[in-house]
Amino acid sequence: MKNAFLGLFTLMVLFANHNRPITPVPPYKITNRIHLEGDGFWDYLTVDQLTQRLYVSHGTQVQVIDLKTDKVIGAIPNTKGVHGVAISTDFGKGYISCGGDTSIAVFDLKSLTITGKIKATGANPDAILYDAFSKRVFVFNHSGKNATVIDAARNKVVGTILLDGTVEFAVTDGNGKVFVNIEDKSSIAVIDTKSLKVVKEWPVSPGEEPTGLAFDAKNYRLFSVCSNRKMVVLDSKTGKVVQTLPIGAGCDGVAFDVKMRRIYCSNGEGTMTVIEQKSPNEYQVVETVTTQQGARTITLDSKSHRLFLSTAEREAPVGNARPSLKPGTFVVLEISPL
């Protein structure tokens, strides 16, 4: 009787498991192309989740899109060699890194007007972030091999952090640490936001020349995308490499969607690698989405789960010169899970 009951119970469990609905990985598709005026080169994109605005760096301006309508609602001019935008909702300000004149432009989030400029303490200010924990803006000077730190309340430079190499993208853990990719050293530097010192530096091997960086605050995981077509997952507490995954060529950006448990790598070759987080220690490539050549940077709207990548068509190269852009082809690609 006991064995018969166990057999029946086993069959019931197997039947239940067989019929349990499996959550499919949604396919991703370009659902919109937002054409923007201007023919300059581009870099980072930033979403302000509170106002649902998308800031697009483009040549000597930052173009602003209302994500509720996908329409351009304004532009912030005179940002020579613009790279990135950081948003401080605490103070109602935005900060733009201007590599062309070694400055950081401060603008009002409501009016989109520039209210001041701050001189960077290193050459070619590039990646930029606002850390709400310390109320400071961290500007990473790509060629200067250092970071300029700004008190957001006073718009005053309060320090310079020396970094051992060419700096790329950075993220904050929201609890006193900032992580930044050191491209030419193939490492990640850990900065204490109070002392403004590098407290650790971890190799990303087997990754090489890391650029884009994203962070999973819940599980303490860093996602670093590298030029040798690898994404490296690291433990942000120990620096230990958890897993390495293949991605496309020319990747310069990565985004993490905490609710979807997906990591998105924007590859300049014209693809986007979609990686699923099965657990904090296990990841799997689940899709490669065709985008457009040159779409190497990315940002995420965490409310709608839409992704945005910017690019433009290029003319045929002449000799060893950098290919010029085809006039009138600059576009923001909107990619959505279907």
N, C-alpha and C positions, 0 to 999 in steps of 0.2 A: 504493500500500500504506500509506504514511504517512497520507494523508488518510482512508482507510477506517478505520484504527486510531483516529485522532482522533475520527471520527464515532461509532464504537462507544463510545469512552470517554465522549464527551459524553452519549450516551443513557443510559449506566450511571449517570453522576452525577445526571442529571435524575430517573431512576427512584428512585435512593437518596434524593434530597432530597424527592421526592413522597411517599415512604413513611416518612419519618422521623417518629416520633411527636411530636406537638405537645403541650406541657404546657399543659393548660387552666387557666384561672383558676377556682379553686374557688368555688362559690356560698357565700354566708354566710347564716346563719339564726339566729334566736333559739331556742336549744335548752333554755333554762331561765329561770325567773323566781324569784329568791330573795327572798321577802317578809321584810321586817324590821320590827320594832316601832318605834313612834315616829312623830311627825308633823312634825318640824322640817325646815328646808331643808338642803341638802347642797352639797358642793363636790367636792374631789378624791377619787379612789380610788388605793390603792397596793398593789402585790403585793410581798410578801417572797418572792423566788424560793427562798431557802434552806429556809424552813419551810413554803412553800406556803400562806401565809396572805394573805387579802385584807383590807385595812383600808379601811373605808368611813366617811367623815366624814358626820355626820348630826346637825344641831342642836347639842346640848350633849354629844355623846358620839361615840366612834369604835367602830363595831361591827366585830367580827372574824369572818371566815368561813374555815373550813378548806376549801381548794380540793380536797382529796382526797375530801371527802364533800359539799361545798356546804352544810354546816351551820354555823349560828352557834355559835361556841365561847366567846364572851365579849364584853365591852364595856368600854371605858375611859371612865368618866363624868367629869363636872366639867371639860369642855373647851368652855367657853362660846364660841359663835361659831366653831366649829372650821372650818378650811379644808383643811389638808393634813397628811400624815404622811411623815416621812423615816425611813429605816431605816439603822442603823449596825450591821452584823453584826460589825464589828471590835471594838466595845465592848459588844455585846449590848444596845443601847439603841435606843429609838425616840424621835422628837421630833414634837410636835404643835403646829401654829400655831393659837393661840386668839385670833381677832380681837376677840372680845367683851370680853376683859379685858387685852388687849395683853401676852400672855405666850406662852411656849413651854413646854409640859408635857413632862417627860422621863419615859419609862416603861421598865420592864424587859420585854424581848422574851419571856421565858419565862412570867412570872407575869401580865403585862399590867397591873401595878400602877404607878401614878404614884409616882416616887421624888423628884421635885422640880419646881420651876417657875422659869423664868428670865424676867426682865422684858425685853421687846423694847425697842429703842431708837427705835422709830417706831410710828405709829398703824396699827392693823389689820394685824397680821402675817398673811400670806396664803400665797403659794407658798413651799415649803420644800424643801431638798435637802441630802443628805449627800454631801460630796466626799471620797472615799477617798484621793485624791492628797494633799490638804492636811490630812486628818483634821479637817475643820471642817464645821460646819453653817451653811448660808446661809439666812437667813430674810428674805423680801422683804416689806417693809411697804407694803402697797398705797396707803394714804392718806398715809403718812409720807414717801414718795418716797425711801426709803433701804433698806439691807439691814443686818440685824444678823448679825454673824459670831460663832459660838460654837466654842470649843475643845472637841471632843467628849470628849477624855480627862478634862478637868477640869470640864466643864459651866460654863465661864466665858466671858463676852462678851469678845472680844479686839479688836473693832473695829466701826465703823459706816461703811458705804460710801454716800456721797451719790450719788443717781441723778437724772437730769434728767427727771423725770416720774412718772406713775403706773405702778407696776411690776406685771407679771403673771407668767406661768410662766417657769421657768428650767431650764437643763440644764447639765451639766458635760461637758467633753471628756475628763476623767480624766487630763489632762496639764498642769494649771496654769491652765486657763481656764474661766470660767463665763459663759454667755450668758443674758441675760434680756430678755424683751420689754418695751419701754416703750410702753404702750398709747396715751397721748395724744400722743406724739411720732411714732408709727408708725415705730419704730426698734428695733434690737437693740443693747444695750450689752454690751461685752466686758470682763469683770473679770479681773484678774490675782489668782489666789488667794494669792499670796505677799505682794505689796505692798498688797493690798486696795484697789486703785484701778481706776477705769474707764480702760482704755487705748485703746479705740476705740468708736465708735458708728456703726452702719450703718443707712441707711433701708431699709425693706421695700417701698417703692413698686414696683409699683402697689397693694400691700396697704395697708389702713388699719386702725388700732386692733387690733394683734395681741394675741392672748391665749395660746392653747396653743402649746407649742414641743416639738419632738422632735429627736433628733440621730442621725445615721449616722456612727459613729466611724471606720469603715473608709474611707469615701469623703469624709469631712470635709464633710458636708452638713447644713444646718439646715432644718427644716420648720416654718414659722411660719404659723399659721392666723389669719385676719383677719376683722373684722366685715363687710367688704364682699364676703363670699362668695368669698374667694380663699385659696389656700394658696401661699405663696411659698417656693421652694427657694433657699437661699443657700449659697455656698462659705464655710465657716467659717474659712478662712485669709485670704481677701481681702475678704469681705463682698459679693462680686459676686452679683447675682441671676441664677440659672441658668435658672429656669423659673417660670411662674405658672400655677396650675390652678384650675378652678372647683370650689367645694364648696357645701354647703348653708348655710342661714341659721342664725344663732345658735350658731355653733361656738365652743366654749370649751376643747376638748381635742383632742390628736392623739397617736397612738402609732405607733412604727415597729417592725416585725418584721423583724429582720435576716436570718433564715433564709428567710422567705417573700418577702422583698423587697417588702413591702406597707406603705403608710402608711394609717392609718385616722383619719378626721376625724369627731368626734361632733358632730352638728348638732342644736341645740335644737328645730328645726322638726319633728324626729321621723325623721331619716334618719342614716345613716352612709356617708360617701363613702370608697370603697376605691380607692386609687391604687397602680398597679404601678410599681416602679422597673426600667425596662428597662436603664438604664445610669446612672452617676452624673450624666449630663447630660440624660437623657431619661426623662420620666414620663408616665403615661397613666391617666386615670380609667377603671376597668374595671367598676365596679358601684356602685349606690346601694342600700343596704339599708334597708328600713323598720324603724324601731326604735319609739320612743314619744316623744310630745311632752315636751320638758323634759330629755331625755337628752343633756346637753351636755358632760359630762366623761367621760373614758375612761381605762382602764388595760389593760395586756396581760400575760398570763401567757405568757412566752416559751417555756416547756416544752411546754405543750399547745396554744399558739397561740390560746387562747380570749381573748375580749375581754369587758370588764365595764363597763357604764354604769349609773348610778343615776338614778332619777327618781321622780315621784309624780304622780298625777292632781290637777287643780286645779279649784276651784269657778269658776263663772262670775264674771267681774270685776264689781265694783260701782264705777261711776264711773271715776275715775283711780287708784283704790287698787290695790295689787299683789294679784293673785288669791291667795286662801288655798288651802291644800292640803286635799284630801279626806282625812279621817281614815282611817288603816288602809290607805293605798294605796302607801306607799313600797316600792320594789322595786329590786333589782339585776338588770339584764338580762344574761344570759350569751349571747354570740354566738360561734358556732363555724364554721370552714370545713368544708364537707361533702365 
